Amino acid sequence: MPLALVTGTSRGIGKALALRLLGAGWRVEGCSRGEGSIDHTGYVHSRLDVADEAAVVAHVAAVGRRAGRFDGLGNNAGAAAMNAFLLTPGSVAEAMMRVNYLGAFLLSREVAKSMVRHRGGSIVNLTTVAVPLALEGEAAYVASKAAVEALTLVLAKELAPHGIRVNAVGPGPVDTALTRTVPRDKLAALRARMGRDRELTMGEVLDPIAGFLDPASALTGRIIHVGLDGSR
């Protein structure tokens, strides 16, 4: 059975992705800063701060010893903040970069080392439609996810000779704990910018992620903004 490491699996997209993969016959190593909430024989949960470099290095090494090769990595763990640019503290911008960008950077680096040895694997990074929309009021969040998209494109080129595929999926609003903290009028305005009259379903978000992780896929260097046309 293939093995995927998925971050941020305690809730939301990360949990739904883990369950989707488990249902498809994958083994899943999940992690979050808190306790896990998935009860499945093919699932192992660990507590991890994805922005802690030493902890990430130790965790990936331990999973590798326990579970063998990595076939997939889903960099889902992330944080969001809504602040007008002129009122955004530097600490908020730093936190967005640490969790959203540095976390994806560190996990990708460590898991890719194992994938290089086994000559293959797939990395999928989570981004957001807020990047191509240059969404006002979310400068720190958008910048951190734009960095994730740039990282995706560079890694796709660097890791292609080793048989490793790297892609990104950026969903629009979907019903998660994160979006439930956003005022409904702001979500409605975002959907209007996207030309949509409803939130995305979780299935619409998971389909391209699972597709990229599928060992049969040959796609790399792609960025899909779910719900928008013209994705790279």
Helices and strands as residue ranges (DSSP letters): E 3-7, H 12-23, E 27-32, E 43-47, H 53-67, E 72-75, G 85-87, H 90-96, I 97-102, H 103-118, E 121-126, H 139-159, G 160-162, E 164-171, G 179-181, H 184-194, H 202-213, E 223-226
